[in-house]
Each structure stands twice: as structure tokens, then as C-alpha cells.
Amino acid sequence: MQPRGQFRVSVSKDDLVFSSAHFITYAGHRCEGLHGHNYRTRATVDGALDPADKLVFDFLELKRIMRGLCREIDHLVLLPTQSSRISVVEDGDRVRVAVDGMPRYLFPRRDCALLPLANTTVEMLAELLAGRLRAELGVLDVAGLTAIEVEVEENFGQSATCRMQL
Ligand SMILES: [Zn+2]
């Protein structure tokens, strides 16, 4: 029998998490203080069923990729390198952070994840992880996938999702 309908698979396991510190800026001069979240992620893949296996994508593989992406930023201070207000400068084994031109923090470099983002909002983190997931799937050269989504939840019931067509 030919499968009917459209298919998507998703994973949101207890180990697809990262516990990280960050702060974001808002329009005007508002800027949060440094704080942390236990972020949870969910990855979703849309696509055609493989005719032989009758699956869209291997859960094990999707979990492996997402675990790796979470691990890259786990237990670190997430800093945006493309902010117009937050300056992040590597200085040897340290990172100097200023906000609106005022020195704010000095972190050990090894404790920081410098991310190519304008702001470390949950939306931008979802976009970053979706882009990295897409790149990992590209390496695998998986046929039949049509779209991916990554959801990042920073608190219970408070999340953002980024969807990318493949
Ligand atoms: Zn926050």
C-alpha cells in the first residue's frame, strides 16, 4: 500500500538541552543582566517516506546531531558577535564584553560561546541551531527531506521556533 498523507518526525528528549548564560538587549537602552536558562530543544524534520524503510529520517541520527549541537553551547556564556550594542572582543584567553561602550564583563575565553548573532534571543538561538542542523543534514546528503524546524524553549511554555525549507 502506498503511504498517504504528509509526514514529519520530531525529537525532544531530556538530553537535547543546554544550560547556558546570556543577556539580551532591547530597543532603546534596556539591557538584561547576566542570567541563565535550562534550554530545551525540539527538532522536527518534514519529508517523504523512504520507500524501503517507511521512515522520514532516522531518530537515532537526529538525536545524535541535536545532542552534538547542544553540547557545543552547553555550560557556556552565549555572546552575540553581531550586535550593534554589545561589543565582544577576544583578548588572549579572555573575552571583554561592553554594552553601549561601557565595560560590563570579563570572561575566560573557554567559558564563552561566541555566536554570529545580533542578539541571543530564543528566536535567534533557534535560527542558529536550525542552520547548523541543516548543515549537518547536508553533509549526510539525505534525499526526500523538505523542511526542518528547531524549537528552543527557555522556560516552560516559552519558546521560539525557526522553520527552514530545504
Ligand atoms: Zn534569558
Boltz pocket constraint, residues with backbone or C-beta under 6 A from the ligand:
constraints:
  - pocket:
      binder: B
      contacts: [[A, 22], [A, 23], [A, 35], [A, 36], [A, 37], [A, 154]]
      max_distance: 6.0
